[in-house]
Structures are given as C-alpha cells and as structure tokens.
C-alpha cells in the first residue's frame, strides 16, 4: 500500500487572546493518498480554514501557533522545512482556494498580474509563457474572454468569477 501524500497527525493550533487560549484545531488527524480527494466539512468557526492554513504554515506566531502535531507532505515534515523551502511548497505543490476571494486577491493589481506572479514564482518560464499559462488557466475554469480579462481588476468580477480566478491560480 502506498504511503499517504499528506499525513496530518494530532494537529493542534491554538490562538492566544485577551480572554485566554482558543483551541481552534484540537487533535485533528487524517491522511490523503495520491489521487484521493477529501472534503472537510463543518459549521462556521469549527476550524476548517485554520486546519488548511496550518498545513500551509500560514499561521502567524505569536497570536497563533501550531502547538503539537505532525504534517508530512510527500515524505517531508512541513513543520521542519526552512521558510524558503516552504514557500516553494506553498503554491507550487499545495494550494488553498480561500472562501472569500476578495480578501485573497489584491485590489490594486490586475487579475493577469496576480496569476502571472504565481506562475513566475513557481515555474521556470518567461513572462510571455506565464501569460499564456494564465490565459489557459482562466479558460480552463470557464472565464469568458480569458485573454481580454487579464487586464481587469478583482472588483470588476462577480464573487463566483473571483472564486474561479482563485481556482485558476491554484491550478497554475
């Protein structure tokens, strides 16, 4: 049997507040094998996003902290990786599509610039190739007139279209 691609064991992510410690994620464990899909469901505030952000090491100390647990991805302990290496994993091998894309997309940069930035950061391609990849990714997620919307800004898109842009970014 193949080793899991992602193995999360006893993950605990806590936040320090003026009222005390909030145990946002408290003992989560799961595995995902290559080619498998898992859904994380639960009511608002139950820790779904914090779990995903913990896996990607997007929790900022000192307010938030992964206090215990292991996160192994493709045989590597993500909690032990240097930040420079983690930046290559984040977005290059693991992506998160945020629920509210307006907070994930920068309102002062075009959709094209933001997609191309991600592609240029994680792929060894020219700016022209990055543009072609971005246009293709937008087409793949059914954004009409993908070539023309590269110069548009996030506020010019509906919420659903912004969500598709985020999916295109994750796929890129």
N, C-alpha and C positions, 0 to 999 in steps of 0.2 A: 504494500500500500504506500502511495506517495506521501511525502511529508506535506503538511499544510503550507500554502503560500503565505498565509497570515495566521499567526497564533498569538492570541491575547489571553493571558492568564492572570487572574486575580487583580485586575486593574482597578486602582483606587485613585481618583483625582479629587482633591479637596480644595476649597477656597476659604481663605481667611476673611472674615467680615467683622464689622464692629459688634455684631450680635453673637459672634462665635464662628466656629468652623462649619461650613456647609459641605456635606459629603455628596457631591454631585454625581460621582461614579463610585460605587462601593462594592467591589468584588466581582466585576464583570469578567467572564471568560468565554471565548468562542474561537472557532477555527474556520478558515475558509481555504479550501483546496483550489488549485489552479482550475479555471473553467467553471467553478461554482459561483453562485450568486446567493447572497444573504440579504435579507431585509431586516432593518432594525426599526421596530415599531413601539409606540408607547405614547402616553399622554404628554401634553406640553409640560416641559420642565423636568422630565424624568431622566435626562442625561444622554440622550441620543447624540446631540451635537457635540457635547463635551467628550463623549467617547471617541467620536471621529477626530476631533481636534487633538485629543491626547495621542491617538495613533500617529498623527502627523506632527506631533510635538509643537503644536501651536498654542499651548497653554503657557501663559507668561507668569513666572515667579516674580515677586513673592506672593502676589494675591492668589494665584492658582498654582497648584503643584501636584505632580504625579507622585504620590507618597509611597506606593508599592505596586508591584506587578511587573510583568514582562510583556514586551511587544516585539515579536520576531516576524520579520518580513523577508521572505526569500532567503532564509537562513541567517539573516543579520539581526542583531539586537538593536532595534531603533533607539532605545533609550541610552545606548552606549556610543552611538555614532557621533563623531565631531559634527558641529553645526554645518560646516561647508559640505560635508558628505550628505547630511540630512537634507540640505537644500536641493541636492541633485535627485534624491529620492522623492522629495515633495514636489509634485508637479511633473516629474519625469517618469516616475514609476507608480506613484499613488496620487490620486487627485480627489478633491472633495468638491461637490457641487452644493453650494450654500443654498439654503431655503429662500433667503431674500437676496436675489442677485443684485439689487440696487446698492446694497452695502458692500458687495464684493467687487463691483465694477467701479472704477474711478470716474467720476462725472466729468473731469476735465480732459480726459483722453478719449480718442475715438475708439470704437469697437475694434477696428482693424489694428490700431497701435497696441491695444491691450492683448489681442490674440497673438500678434507677431512677437511681442515681448516674451510671451511664454514660450513660443516656438523657438525663438533665437536663444533663449536661456537653456533649453533642454535638447536642442537638436543642432547638429553641425551643418547648418545650411546658410545660404546667402540671404540677404534681405528680400530679394526678389523671389527666391524659393519659399521663404517664410510667408510671403504674401499669398503665393499660390496655394500653399497648405492651408492658410487661414480661410481663404475663399472656399476651398474644397470642404473644409470642416463646417463652415456655415451652411453650405449646400446640403451636406450630409444630415444636418439637423433641421432641414426644411425651412431655412430662412430664405424667403423670396428675394431675388435680385442680389445675391450674395456679393457680387463684385461691387455693386453700387452702394451697399450699406457699410462698406469698410470705413467710410469717412463720417459716418453718423456717430452720434454720442448716445450713451445709455438712456438718457431721458427721452430720446426720440423713439424708443422701443416700448412696446407693452410689457407688462410683467412676464407674460409667457414667453415672449421673444427674448427678453433678457435671460430668462432661465435657459433657453436654448443656446444662447451665446455662451453661458457658463458650461453647458454640456459640451459644446464645440471646443471650448478651452480645455476641458478635462480630457477630451479625446485627442487633442493635439499634443 
